[in-house]
Amino acid sequence: MVITGSEGNWTGFYISANNINWRPEGKWFAAVFGSVAQSDYGLRIWGPAGEIIFDSGSTPVVVTKANQSWAYAGFIQNPTLGGSHLYNNAMVAPMAEDEYFMINPFSRGLLQPQQINWTPAGIRFDWGANRLQIFAITNRPSGGAWLDIGQPAGVFARLPGT
């Protein structure tokens, strides 16, 4: 995923895949938190020009579930991408029709042992197995990945009112 624009002028995003035989599908939305007065009580913060910058009653998304339990599933060969270390995350509940997967935590790659740089990573939701999968793209089959990648959170949310 690439975010387009610049600070103060974000204009959108686009999703791409290195595998030309597969294109990402699904529903997508980009959200910026622009608070408006929603509640009769709660917490409000105003900016220097007197504009509301936070209202605790204004909900941009409703978080529905999260899971950060990743298991290393091995090294696989992909004819288009080369090699990948694969990690699986079994979901705590099936993904609902009105839910969205939040990709923010996965916008960076994964660290590699004994390397200065990180390796590019891709993430997907495997509907058939009800799980998230991370592919750390590398050509280092042995010693090229952590067996425990930590706990990046797979977070799911829905839009308010759905």
Protein Blocks (a to p, Z undefined) as FASTA:
>chain_A
ZZeddehiagbdcdddfblkbcceddddddddddddfbfbdcddddfkopafbdfklcfb
acfbdcfbdcdebjcddfknopadddddddfbdcdfkbccdfklmmpccddehiabdcdd
dddddfklopaddddddfbfghpacfbgbjadcdddddehZZ
